[in-house]
């Protein structure tokens, strides 16, 4: 079998192996989005706090206070008898009781997403606590697909190798 046919076959096998790789998209269902104007610390602040409200900090969660700075990755968690309001860019949001607010960057925008109890079973996700979510099914992700594609390509190349046409004898 000549080298062109082997290369074409290996390319086809690799393409099929990677063709089923899912496109990973960020959830862009923001409660409010505002323009990102470059690196500025902080990007926003907590305007008011009432009741039990916690904010993510470098060392974990701490009590939220009016005037506290907010940045990308900040999370505000409001308890059963609490509420809070924040200001980030042009977004002024109220965060009701039993909900949380996540702040992230989506392309050239700042995304503020309020998650209410009907959207989340708890105010802190299993990913944050290190717990394994039993409802989540294991996926055949990109690393496994890469390994499977490489293994399949190596197998095809080994099976189609022609040892009878050596360059030197």
C-alpha positions in Angstrom: 0.0 0.0 0.0 1.6 3.3 -0.9 2.2 6.2 1.5 -0.5 8.5 0.1 -3.2 5.9 0.6 -2.0 5.2 4.1 -1.9 8.9 5.0 -5.4 9.4 3.5 -6.7 6.4 5.5 -5.1 7.6 8.7 -6.5 11.1 8.2 -10.0 9.7 7.6 -9.8 7.6 10.8 -8.6 10.6 12.8 -11.3 12.8 11.4 -14.0 10.3 12.3 -12.5 9.9 15.8 -12.6 13.6 16.4 -15.7 14.3 14.4 -18.0 13.4 17.3 -16.2 15.7 19.8 -18.8 18.0 21.3 -18.5 21.7 21.0 -18.0 23.1 24.5 -20.0 26.3 24.8 -20.4 28.5 27.8 -23.8 29.0 29.2 -24.6 32.6 28.2 -28.1 32.9 29.8 -27.1 36.0 31.7 -29.6 37.9 33.9 -27.7 41.0 32.9 -24.7 41.6 30.7 -22.6 44.7 30.5 -19.6 45.6 28.4 -16.1 44.6 29.5 -13.7 47.6 29.3 -10.4 45.8 30.0 -8.7 44.9 33.2 -10.0 46.9 36.1 -10.1 45.7 39.7 -12.7 45.5 40.9 -15.4 45.3 38.2 -18.3 46.1 40.5 -19.4 46.2 44.1 -22.2 45.1 46.5 -24.6 48.0 47.0 -26.7 46.6 49.9 -27.0 43.6 52.1 -29.8 42.4 54.3 -29.8 39.2 56.3 -27.6 36.2 55.6 -25.5 36.9 52.5 -22.0 35.4 51.8 -19.5 36.3 49.1 -16.7 34.3 47.7 -13.2 35.5 48.6 -9.7 34.2 48.1 -9.9 32.1 51.3 -13.5 30.8 50.7 -16.8 32.4 51.6 -17.1 35.3 54.0 -19.9 37.7 55.1 -20.9 40.2 52.4 -20.9 43.9 53.3 -22.1 46.9 51.3 -19.2 48.3 49.4 -17.4 45.0 49.1 -15.6 44.6 45.7 -16.7 42.1 43.1 -14.5 40.6 40.3 -14.7 37.8 37.7 -15.5 34.5 39.5 -17.2 36.2 42.4 -20.2 34.5 43.8 -22.8 35.9 46.1 -25.0 33.4 48.0 -28.1 34.7 49.7 -29.7 32.8 52.5 -33.4 32.1 53.3 -34.0 35.5 55.0 -31.6 37.6 53.0 -31.3 39.9 50.0 -28.6 41.8 48.3 -28.1 44.2 45.4 -25.0 44.7 43.2 -23.7 47.1 40.7 -21.4 45.9 37.9 -20.9 48.3 35.0 -24.4 49.2 33.7 -26.0 46.3 35.5 -27.8 46.9 38.8 -29.3 43.6 40.1 -31.2 42.5 43.1 -30.5 39.0 44.4 -33.5 37.6 46.3 -33.5 35.1 49.2 -32.4 31.5 48.5 -30.5 32.4 45.4 -27.0 33.1 44.2 -25.3 35.4 41.8 -22.3 34.4 39.6 -20.1 36.8 37.8 -18.1 35.7 34.7 -16.7 37.0 31.5 -18.3 35.9 28.2 -16.2 37.2 25.3 -16.2 41.0 25.6 -19.0 41.1 28.1 -19.4 40.7 31.9 -22.2 38.2 32.6 -24.2 38.4 35.8 -26.4 35.3 36.4 -28.9 35.0 39.2 -29.6 31.4 40.0 -32.9 30.9 41.8 -33.8 27.8 43.9 -35.9 26.3 41.1 -32.7 26.2 39.0 -30.4 24.8 41.6 -31.0 22.2 44.3 -28.6 24.1 46.7 -26.9 27.5 46.8 -23.5 25.9 46.5 -22.9 23.5 43.6 -21.4 20.0 44.0 -18.3 21.2 42.0 -17.6 23.8 44.6 -17.9 21.4 47.5 -16.0 18.6 45.8 -19.0 16.3 46.0 -19.9 14.0 43.1 -23.3 14.7 41.6 -25.0 11.3 41.3 -27.4 12.6 38.6 -24.5 13.5 36.3 -23.6 10.8 33.8 -19.9 10.2 32.9 -19.2 11.6 29.4 -16.9 10.3 26.7 -15.0 13.6 26.7 -12.3 15.1 24.6 -9.3 13.3 26.3 -10.9 9.9 25.8 -11.8 10.7 22.2 -8.2 11.9 21.5 -6.8 8.7 23.0 -9.3 6.5 21.1 -8.6 8.3 17.8 -4.8 7.9 18.3 -5.3 4.2 19.2 -7.5 3.6 16.2 -5.1 5.4 13.9 -2.1 3.4 15.2 -4.0 0.2 14.7 -5.0 1.0 11.1 -1.4 2.0 10.3 0.0 -1.2 11.9 -2.6 -3.3 10.0 -1.9 -1.7 6.7 2.0 -1.6 7.0 3.7 -3.3 4.0 6.9 -4.9 5.1 7.6 -6.5 1.7 8.6 -3.2 0.0 11.6 -2.1 2.0 13.9 0.6 0.7 17.0 -1.5 1.2 17.5 -5.2 1.3 
